[in-house]
Amino acid sequence: MDAIEYFEVECPEVAGGNYYRRIADVVLLDHNLLRVIKKLHIFIDPQVPIFIAVGVTKKIPHVVRIRDFADVNVQEQKVTISIGDEAYLAPLLKILWEEYGKERVNQPDRFTIVLNIEGADRARIEEIPVIDPSESLYKDLIYALQVIQPEGFKVRRQYYGKEKFYLVASENTLPEHFEDLVREKFALMGESL
């Protein structure tokens, strides 16, 4: 398993900082996120009170398309999709049912799907996106950070975009210029938001 390139927990109380580092280690390991996080900086000050977590992800896998795991054979009135990796079968079926209707999608065995459609474009079918790993990844990251944050910190702002994310939380209202604090924490990692 690859290690996180940069991981700091900043806290005015040394014991509190050590405690939150252990919590973060366990939560990230339990949620299998260590493999996708490149840098993570957590700041917590219970006196303010505020919790800030900023991070950068490693390169996220690309969108999985039909062509990545199946062969498509187009004939006059039907399309046969030969599945090479059945891990994507359930989401693929759901997409095909929505696109073509359940009545036109047949599955004679677990490695074959037959679409009863005329004039299909093979290239178009091969390009249909089945799974976007980044969608669930960022939701999992934000969820994990919410687990790490102190109990009772219900006022939150979060962001996730191309390879960067943050979560700011507090018991009370957030500081007026919390974005400046977020930028400051990214700068400590040698990054910008």
Beta strands, then each sheet from edge to edge (+ up, - down):
strand 1: 6-10
strand 2: 37-45
strand 3: 50-57
strand 4: 64-65
strand 5: 70-74
strand 6: 79-83
strand 7: 105-109
strand 8: 112-115
strand 9: 129-131
strand 10: 155-161
strand 11: 164-170
sheet 1: 1+ 2+ 3- 11+ 10-
sheet 2: 4+ 9-
sheet 3: 5+ 6- 8+ 7-
end
